Amino acid sequence: MDQLAQKIGAMSLEAMSEKYPNCYPELNPFDFFRAHLANILADVTGVDPAIIYPALSWTSGLDKGDLIMAAPALRVKGAKPDELVKQWSEKFPDNDPLWEKPTAVNYFLAFYLRGDVAVKTVIPMIQKYGAAYGRNPAHGLRDPKDPSKGKKRIIVEFSSPNIAKPFHAGHLRSTIIGGFLANLFEGAGWDVVRINYLGDWGKQYGLLALAYERYGDEEALNKDPINHLFQLYVRINNEMSTEKEDIDKRREAGEDVSALEANSLDEQARRYFKKMTDRDPAALEMWRRFRDLSIVRYKETYARLNIRFDEYSGESQVSEEAMERIGREMQDKKICKEDKGAMIVDFSELVPGKEGKRLEKPIVRKRDGTALYLTRDISELLARHDKYQFDRMIYVVASAQDLHLKQLFKIIELLGHKDIADKCQHVNFGLVLGMSTRKGTVKFLDDILRDVADKMHETMKKNEEKYKQVENPEATADTLGISSVMVQDMSGKRINNYTFNMDAMTSFEGDTGPYLQYAHARVSSIRRRAELTDEELASADLSLLTEKHAVNIARLLAQWPDTVQTTLRTLEPTTVLTYLFKMTHALSSSYDHLQVVGSERELMKARMALYDAAHTVLGNGMRLLGLTPVERM
Ligand SMILES: NC(=[NH2+])NCCC[C@H](N)C(=O)O
């Protein structure tokens, strides 16, 4: 890049990053192109380049240019925007080595890179950075100019299933999106702490222990803890509802039910859980086993999804003392008040207007003195801040809990910690429809992943030739199955609901996981057949890449680091996925025009260098999403 800057007489890279905010021309080709363009436009328009630089934005497609600028964004007074753009495009130099003379469209200027620019800058850059192309450690630095000041710290809390209950679609989405966000911030130079906040506390765990005492099976527990605990959970819950119905009936019939109630499962569970909160060793030991065994199994599933956690926290880990302390503080600060023996937060009295009403009146302590989900979250948030001193914290939780998290953040603010509340963000998402089976019975994540993998395995077997060459077809089918599920999940905006559709997600038609994997594997296969070394690719004569298809692939490759930067703002996996599918479409339409194997040697080297760069970027994008790119399928 530095050489290029010298050759074209542009300002040095260092000067560029001094002059423009978040400008990293040595890592991001578009920063380089933009900075150079802003300098020219400053001369052409007489406007301060600091205003021009952020006004240069993305186009909706390569046919609309590489960058576009709306004239009104430069705030030139007294002139008509459509006339301004005409003047500016005329004044724009004809001989700039990077940019063609811009075209005026209404009140926009559309800028196109010269044919060879993307090809010659981007391919060497990708060869140099490899897996790091697209990363930019500066985003997470406390001081981007001085790495010795250290990284900013972000907590990503995600997945957070409930022990003994099914790992449902909400947890699956949280796992996929959270894993992706953690990767995203890691690549942007943040110190990332991944926390799994398990649902592992409450009366239902007392009930579960009772079930185990009655019907537990040591062997089944060790073999498949998640399923066994779930079976116990379902059985005891059924029993409890039958019992409740019976008591209700008797009560209606005028019977005295107090003795029955005092000995009911519900009451026994409450007493058991009380023992747990009182730290009774025997009661805790049983619960601890359930928790530990469940975590072992969760870890196996997470590993299949390329996910790990730094901390398995959970509702059980919140200290009773801390909750009591904060409870008193809330009372002193008049944030909560007594209501029929319970403690509630009446937001309508604390927060003016509609917002106060919308936040409702959550309970923070029940009549019997026990804490709730919200109470635990309040303490946990503050404890995390003490422990990690985070700069930012993201909760990846379904939009069904929008209100809960709004209440949580507002209470933190009312406690006098607006600074902490401002660092917290709820990243929400919609529902997955149609995931439970017809009978309404739930499915475990492992079962779903196995079903999808089986389906992919069947498809793979249909092509005998290829199938024989795949080293470990089961493992590949598993990877493809997981990709199917993940890509379907990340295809739309997070907030949208979608329907779990096994046929659609495993299809090779359309923008699916298998199609993305296929696009990646296809480039690998060309590379295998071309039998070229890395040195040969590095010395390829890139000026041979003159075809429109080659140029367009390079223009897209240049956009990757910018796409990652945009994603840091949108926090949407679909931003990355949309880019990757654009890439795969450009690749698939290019193959007929850019033959590699069979072309003359120098041309073959140049084209392979281009495809190899595309292979790197596809792989980088897929790994960022949490997918495992396959080389053969
Ligand atoms: N800090 C939080 N409340 N995180 C979300 C936890 C999700 C909860 N375990 C559930 O399944 O609904």
The ligand as an SDF file (V2000), in Angstrom:
LIG
                    3D

 12 11  0  0  0  0  0  0  0  0999 V2000
  -29.2060  -12.2970   32.3200 N   0  0  0  0  0  0  0  0  0  0  0  0
  -30.2130  -12.9300   31.7720 C   0  0  0  0  0  0  0  0  0  0  0  0
  -31.4070  -12.7930   32.2770 N   0  0  0  0  0  0  0  0  0  0  0  0
  -29.9910  -13.6970   30.7270 N   0  0  0  0  0  0  0  0  0  0  0  0
  -30.9690  -14.4910   30.0360 C   0  0  0  0  0  0  0  0  0  0  0  0
  -31.2170  -15.8040   30.6780 C   0  0  0  0  0  0  0  0  0  0  0  0
  -32.2000  -16.6340   29.9100 C   0  0  0  0  0  0  0  0  0  0  0  0
  -32.9770  -17.6000   30.7580 C   0  0  0  0  0  0  0  0  0  0  0  0
  -32.1560  -18.6360   31.3220 N   0  0  0  0  0  0  0  0  0  0  0  0
  -34.0800  -18.2120   29.9080 C   0  0  0  0  0  0  0  0  0  0  0  0
  -33.9410  -19.2940   29.4310 O   0  0  0  0  0  0  0  0  0  0  0  0
  -35.0980  -17.5750   29.6970 O   0  0  0  0  0  0  0  0  0  0  0  0
  1  2  1  0
  2  3  2  0
  2  4  1  0
  4  5  1  0
  5  6  1  0
  6  7  1  0
  7  8  1  0
  8  9  1  0
  8 10  1  0
 10 11  2  0
 10 12  1  0
M  CHG  1   3   1
M  END
$$$$
